[in-house]
């Protein structure tokens, strides 16, 4: 189980061993299941676009179909997260910490949501942890479903399209960039984690 979870945090392994379907499942899980917060969403999506340009044998699909399927997975994931939050309600804040659940993640998301409102569902797409718990929190506070779906779809389109298109372009123009995937992953993790860390530290200070 530990080895399996370790592979799920490695974007290249996910695509290499699971192909397109595991890629779609991981994107769905990270945006729809509260246990998916540890999955490598940004780096996985970026690398999928990169490999689609440099190693089409790993992802035997066009970039347009890849983007469309990823958007569908992200949208469906958020719908499941919203439904889960609506069913569990405020009781979720009373849940004790477990190996796969940390109440502080939900509280950090609540602070982020109170600051940005519905836009948190769009901005949160680009931030780890926030993108997992934002739709759940929207369900908990019972955001109007039509309003939720608007932010859900817009956020998914912006998130998926920007990362995959940029990666695909770089892969086509600079094929040698695939030799630096490790550095790219570290860079993406660092860039996307900083805002979440700042939000958490400010909340803790208060």
Secondary structure, DSSP 8 states (H G I E B T S, - for coil): -HHHHHHHT-HHHIIIIIHHHHHHHHHHHHHH-GGGGGS-HHHHHHHHHHHHHH-TTTS-S-HHHHHHHHHHHHHHHHHHHHHHHHHHGGGGGG----SS--HHHHHHHHHHHHHHGGGHHHHGGGSTTHHHHHHHHHHHTT--HHHHHHHHHHHHHHHHHHHHHHHHHHHHH-GGGGGGHHHHHHHHHHHHHHHHHHHHHHHHH-
